[in-house]
Amino acid sequence: MQNPKVSILIPFKDTAHFLPECLDSILAQTYPNWEVLAVNDHSTDTSLELLNSYVQKENRIKVLNNSGNGIIPALRTAYVESSGELVTRMDSDDIMKPHRLEVMVQSLLKSGKGHAAVGQVKYFSDRGISNGYERYESWLNQLTATGSNYSEIYKECVIPSPCWMVYTDDFEKCDAFRPDRYPEDYDLTFRFYENDLKIIPCKEILHLWRDYDTRTSRNHEHYAQNYFLDIKLHYFLKLDHNAERPLVVWGAGFKGKSIAKTLLKQKIDFIWLCDNPKKIGKKIYGKELVHFKFLERLNTPQSIVTVANETAQKEIKGYFSKFGHLPMKDYFFFC
C-alpha cells in the first residue's frame, strides 16, 4: 500500500473563530491523500457557513450534520462516512504542523498494522499556558519520544486525542467510536492498550494544541475528575487486576474514597492503606483504614495508589522497590 488515504474526523461546534487556522493547516499538509469529514454538532455561530465556503474550493472536505448530540455521536457520524485506509482525529480549534500526516503515514507504513502513530504536542494560548498544562505537555512528550505511553496510562490520558493515527482495520478491532464512555479520548486510549496496538515512538512536535477558557474539555461535565476515575477503575479491573491477589488502595482523599466506594458497591474486597494518623483505625463507608506497613503482611498484593503528592509518590515507589514490586504489574498510580 503506497500513499493510503487518511480520513480526518473533525467534530465542530461554535469554533468559527478558530476554524480557518485549523482547515488551512490541513490544506498545507505535505501529504496530499486525505479526506476531511467535518461534523457540525449543532453550531449556533457561523462555523457551518465557514466550512461550506471551504467545501466549495476543496473537494476533499465533506460537511455532515451530527446524527445525535455531542462529540461521540459526531465522531460516529464522521467515521461512518469515511473511506480511508488510515484514520485520525482533529480538533476544530487546533493546528496541524505541515508534516504531521506525512510523518504518521510513513511511520505506519514502515511499522505495519497493529501499531498506533502518535506525535508530540505543544500547547498554545492567547493568555499563556498554565504550569499544569506545561507539565502535562512535557510528561506526554517524554512518553511519546520513547513510545512508552502505556507505562503510565492509569495516571492520565497518554495519547493526545487529536494526535494519533491508526489503520482503519485496527480501529475496528478496537471498537472504533461505538462505546458511549466519556472522556472518549481516554477510553479509546485504553482500548488501544487492551488490543495491544504498539506505540510508534516520535520525537517531533506534530500538533499545536490550543487552550482557552471555553474549551469543551475544560467545561463539560463529561471531562470531570470522576469520569476519568471511572474509566481507570473499569479498565484496571478488566485488564490488569488479578482477583486471586490481595487488592490494596493507597490514600483516602477524593480519589481514594471514590475508588473505595465503587469497589464496595461491586463487592470487591480490598485493604485500605494510609499514613495519616488521624485516619488510621477509623472507618470510612464501614471500611477500616490501616497503616501502610500492613502491606508487608500480604502475599503478592496489587496496589492502586491515589496519592497525588509527588514527594509522597517517590517515597511510595521507593517502598515498593524494597519488596521488588513492579509498576503496571504490582502497583498502579492513578494520579
C-alpha positions as CSV (number, residue, x, y, z in Angstrom):
1,M,0.0,0.0,0.0
2,Q,1.7,3.2,-1.2
3,N,0.0,6.6,-0.4
4,P,-3.0,5.3,1.5
5,K,-5.9,7.7,2.1
6,V,-6.2,9.3,5.5
7,S,-9.7,10.0,6.9
8,I,-9.5,13.1,9.2
9,L,-12.5,13.3,11.5
10,I,-13.4,16.7,12.8
11,P,-16.4,17.4,15.1
12,F,-17.0,21.2,15.4
13,K,-19.3,23.3,17.5
14,D,-19.2,27.1,17.6
15,T,-15.5,27.3,16.7
16,A,-15.8,29.7,13.7
17,H,-13.1,31.9,15.2
18,F,-10.5,29.1,15.1
19,L,-11.7,27.0,12.1
20,P,-9.7,28.9,9.3
21,E,-6.4,28.2,11.0
22,C,-7.4,24.6,11.6
23,L,-8.5,24.0,8.0
24,D,-5.6,25.9,6.4
25,S,-3.2,23.8,8.4
26,I,-4.8,20.7,6.8
27,L,-4.7,22.2,3.3
28,A,-1.0,22.9,3.9
29,Q,-0.1,19.3,4.6
30,T,2.8,17.9,2.7
31,Y,0.9,14.6,2.4
32,P,-1.9,15.1,-0.1
33,N,-4.1,11.9,0.0
34,W,-6.6,12.8,2.7
35,E,-10.3,13.5,3.2
36,V,-11.9,15.6,5.9
37,L,-15.2,14.5,7.4
38,A,-16.3,17.6,9.4
39,V,-19.4,17.2,11.5
40,N,-21.5,20.1,12.7
41,D,-22.6,19.5,16.3
42,H,-25.5,22.0,16.3
43,S,-23.4,25.1,16.0
44,T,-25.1,28.5,16.6
45,D,-22.3,30.7,15.2
46,T,-21.0,30.9,11.6
47,S,-19.0,27.7,11.8
48,L,-21.2,25.8,9.3
49,E,-21.1,28.6,6.7
50,L,-17.4,28.9,7.1
51,L,-17.0,25.1,6.5
52,N,-19.2,25.2,3.5
53,S,-17.1,28.0,2.0
54,Y,-14.1,25.6,2.2
55,V,-16.1,22.8,0.6
56,Q,-16.7,25.0,-2.5
57,K,-13.0,25.3,-3.0
58,E,-11.8,21.9,-1.9
59,N,-13.5,18.6,-2.8
60,R,-11.5,16.6,-0.2
61,I,-13.6,18.3,2.6
62,K,-17.1,17.0,3.3
63,V,-19.5,18.5,5.9
64,L,-22.1,16.5,7.8
65,N,-24.6,17.2,10.5
66,N,-24.4,15.3,13.8
67,S,-26.9,12.5,13.9
68,G,-27.0,13.0,17.7
69,N,-25.6,15.4,20.3
70,G,-22.1,15.7,21.5
71,I,-18.6,14.6,20.5
72,I,-19.1,10.8,20.4
73,P,-22.2,10.8,18.1
74,A,-20.3,13.4,15.9
75,L,-17.3,11.2,15.6
76,R,-19.5,8.2,14.8
77,T,-21.3,10.3,12.1
78,A,-17.9,11.2,10.6
79,Y,-16.5,7.6,10.8
80,V,-19.5,6.0,9.1
81,E,-18.9,8.3,6.0
82,S,-15.1,7.8,6.0
83,S,-13.3,5.8,3.3
84,G,-9.6,5.9,4.2
85,E,-7.3,3.0,4.9
86,L,-6.0,5.1,7.8
87,V,-8.0,7.2,10.3
88,T,-7.1,10.1,12.5
89,R,-8.9,12.8,14.5
90,M,-8.5,16.5,14.6
91,D,-10.0,19.2,16.9
92,S,-11.5,22.1,15.1
93,D,-9.7,24.7,17.2
94,D,-6.2,23.2,16.8
95,I,-3.4,23.4,14.2
96,M,-1.5,20.6,12.4
97,K,2.2,21.1,11.7
98,P,2.7,20.8,7.9
99,H,4.4,17.4,8.0
100,R,2.1,15.8,10.6
101,L,0.2,13.5,8.2
102,E,3.3,12.6,6.3
103,V,5.2,11.6,9.4
104,M,2.4,9.5,10.7
105,V,1.6,7.8,7.4
106,Q,5.2,6.9,6.9
107,S,5.5,5.5,10.4
108,L,2.5,3.3,9.9
109,L,3.7,2.1,6.5
110,K,7.0,1.2,8.0
111,S,5.7,-0.5,11.1
112,G,2.6,-2.1,9.7
113,K,-0.8,-3.0,11.2
114,G,-1.0,-3.4,14.9
115,H,0.6,-0.1,15.6
116,A,-0.5,3.4,16.5
117,A,1.3,6.5,15.3
118,V,1.4,9.4,17.7
119,G,3.1,12.8,17.8
120,Q,4.5,15.2,20.3
121,V,2.3,18.2,21.1
122,K,2.7,21.8,22.0
123,Y,0.1,23.9,23.9
124,F,-0.5,27.5,22.8
125,S,-2.9,30.2,24.1
126,D,-3.5,33.9,23.7
127,R,-3.1,34.3,27.5
128,G,-0.2,31.9,28.2
129,I,-0.1,28.3,29.3
130,S,-0.5,27.3,32.9
131,N,2.1,25.4,34.8
132,G,-0.2,22.4,34.9
133,Y,-0.5,22.2,31.2
134,E,3.2,22.7,30.7
135,R,3.9,19.8,32.9
136,Y,1.3,17.6,31.2
137,E,2.8,18.5,27.8
138,S,6.3,17.7,29.0
139,W,5.2,14.4,30.6
140,L,3.2,13.4,27.5
141,N,6.1,14.2,25.1
142,Q,8.6,12.3,27.1
143,L,6.4,9.2,26.9
144,T,5.8,9.7,23.2
145,A,9.5,10.1,22.4
146,T,10.1,6.5,23.6
147,G,6.7,5.0,22.7
148,S,6.3,4.1,26.4
149,N,2.9,5.8,26.7
150,Y,1.1,2.8,28.2
151,S,3.5,2.6,31.1
152,E,1.6,5.5,32.8
153,I,-1.8,5.0,31.3
154,Y,-3.6,4.9,34.7
155,K,-2.2,8.4,35.6
156,E,-3.7,10.4,32.8
157,C,-4.6,10.1,29.1
158,V,-1.3,9.2,27.4
159,I,-2.4,9.6,23.8
160,P,-3.4,13.2,22.9
161,S,-6.9,13.0,21.4
162,P,-6.3,14.9,18.2
163,C,-2.8,13.5,17.5
164,W,-3.0,9.8,16.7
165,M,-3.4,7.7,13.5
166,V,-4.1,4.0,13.1
167,Y,-5.1,1.6,10.3
168,T,-8.9,1.5,9.9
169,D,-8.8,-2.3,10.3
170,D,-7.1,-1.9,13.7
171,F,-9.5,0.9,14.6
172,E,-12.4,-1.6,14.0
173,K,-10.7,-4.2,16.2
174,C,-10.7,-1.5,19.0
175,D,-14.4,-0.9,18.5
176,A,-13.9,2.5,16.9
177,F,-16.2,5.1,18.4
178,R,-19.0,2.8,19.3
179,P,-18.7,2.9,23.2
180,D,-20.6,5.7,24.9
181,R,-18.0,6.1,27.6
182,Y,-16.6,9.6,28.3
183,P,-13.9,11.0,28.2
184,E,-13.9,9.4,24.8
185,D,-10.2,10.0,24.1
186,Y,-9.1,8.3,27.3
187,D,-11.5,5.4,26.7
188,L,-10.1,5.0,23.2
189,T,-6.5,5.0,24.6
190,F,-7.4,2.2,26.9
191,R,-8.9,0.2,24.0
192,F,-5.7,0.7,22.0
193,Y,-3.9,-0.7,25.1
194,E,-6.4,-3.5,25.5
195,N,-5.9,-4.6,21.9
196,D,-2.1,-4.3,22.2
197,L,-1.6,-1.6,19.5
198,K,2.1,-0.8,19.7
199,I,3.0,2.9,20.0
200,I,5.5,4.1,17.4
201,P,8.0,6.5,19.1
202,C,8.0,10.1,17.8
203,K,10.4,12.9,18.7
204,E,8.8,15.6,16.6
205,I,6.1,18.1,17.5
206,L,3.3,17.4,15.1
207,H,0.3,19.1,16.7
208,L,-0.4,22.5,18.2
209,W,-3.0,22.2,20.9
210,R,-5.0,25.3,21.7
211,D,-6.0,26.1,25.2
212,Y,-8.7,28.7,26.1
213,D,-11.3,29.2,28.8
214,T,-14.4,27.9,26.9
215,R,-12.7,24.7,25.5
216,T,-15.0,21.7,25.9
217,S,-12.6,19.6,27.9
218,R,-12.4,22.5,30.5
219,N,-16.1,22.9,30.9
220,H,-18.2,19.9,30.1
221,E,-19.3,17.5,32.8
222,H,-18.0,14.5,30.7
223,Y,-14.5,15.6,31.5
224,A,-14.9,15.9,35.2
225,Q,-12.5,14.0,37.5
226,N,-15.0,11.3,38.4
227,Y,-15.4,10.3,34.8
228,F,-11.6,9.8,34.5
229,L,-11.6,7.7,37.7
230,D,-14.5,5.5,36.5
231,I,-12.6,4.7,33.3
232,K,-9.3,4.0,35.2
233,L,-11.0,1.6,37.6
234,H,-13.2,0.0,34.8
235,Y,-10.1,-1.0,32.7
236,F,-7.9,-1.9,35.7
237,L,-10.5,-4.4,36.8
238,K,-10.9,-5.7,33.3
239,L,-7.3,-5.8,32.1
240,D,-4.8,-5.7,34.9
241,H,-6.4,-6.8,38.2
242,N,-5.7,-10.4,39.3
243,A,-8.7,-11.4,41.5
244,E,-6.5,-14.1,43.2
245,R,-4.2,-11.4,44.6
246,P,-5.0,-9.0,47.5
247,L,-6.1,-5.6,46.3
248,V,-4.8,-2.6,48.1
249,V,-5.9,1.0,47.8
250,W,-3.5,3.7,49.0
251,G,-4.9,7.1,50.1
252,A,-8.2,8.4,51.5
253,G,-8.6,11.7,49.6
254,F,-11.2,12.3,47.0
255,K,-9.8,9.7,44.6
256,G,-9.2,7.1,47.2
257,K,-12.7,7.5,48.6
258,S,-14.3,7.4,45.1
259,I,-12.5,4.1,44.3
260,A,-13.2,2.6,47.6
261,K,-16.9,3.4,47.2
262,T,-17.0,1.8,43.8
263,L,-15.2,-1.3,45.0
264,L,-17.6,-1.7,47.9
265,K,-20.5,-1.3,45.6
266,Q,-19.2,-4.0,43.3
267,K,-18.4,-6.2,46.3
268,I,-14.7,-6.4,45.5
269,D,-12.6,-6.9,48.7
270,F,-9.6,-4.6,49.3
271,I,-7.3,-3.4,52.0
272,W,-7.3,0.4,52.5
273,L,-4.0,1.9,53.5
274,C,-2.9,5.4,54.5
275,D,-0.2,7.2,56.6
276,N,-2.5,9.8,58.2
277,P,-2.5,9.2,62.0
278,K,-5.9,10.9,62.2
279,K,-7.4,8.3,59.7
280,I,-5.6,5.1,60.7
281,G,-8.0,2.8,62.6
282,K,-11.0,4.9,61.6
283,K,-13.8,3.6,59.3
284,I,-15.0,5.3,56.1
285,Y,-18.0,3.7,54.4
286,G,-17.7,1.0,57.0
287,K,-14.1,0.1,55.8
288,E,-11.3,0.5,58.3
289,L,-8.1,2.2,57.2
290,V,-4.8,0.6,58.3
291,H,-1.2,1.8,58.3
292,F,0.7,1.4,55.0
293,K,3.1,-1.1,56.6
294,F,0.3,-3.6,56.6
295,L,1.3,-4.2,53.0
296,E,4.3,-6.2,54.3
297,R,1.9,-8.9,55.7
298,L,0.2,-9.5,52.3
299,N,1.2,-12.2,49.8
300,T,1.7,-10.7,46.2
301,P,-0.6,-7.7,46.7
302,Q,-1.7,-5.4,43.8
303,S,-1.8,-1.7,44.8
304,I,-3.8,1.2,43.4
305,V,-2.1,4.4,44.5
306,T,-4.3,7.6,44.7
307,V,-1.7,9.8,46.5
308,A,-1.1,12.9,44.3
309,N,1.8,14.5,46.2
310,E,4.9,14.0,44.1
311,T,7.3,13.7,47.1
312,A,5.0,11.1,48.6
313,Q,4.8,9.2,45.3
314,K,8.6,8.9,45.2
315,E,8.6,7.6,48.7
316,I,5.9,5.1,47.9
317,K,7.9,3.9,44.8
318,G,11.0,3.5,46.9
319,Y,8.9,1.5,49.4
320,F,7.6,-0.8,46.6
321,S,11.1,-1.3,45.2
322,K,12.3,-2.6,48.6
323,F,10.0,-5.6,48.1
324,G,10.6,-6.0,44.3
325,H,7.2,-4.7,43.3
326,L,7.0,-3.7,39.7
327,P,4.9,-0.9,38.0
328,M,2.0,-2.0,35.8
329,K,2.1,-5.4,37.4
330,D,2.2,-4.9,41.2
331,Y,1.3,-1.3,41.5
332,F,-0.6,1.3,39.5
333,F,-0.5,5.1,40.1
334,F,-4.0,6.5,39.5
335,C,-2.7,10.2,39.7
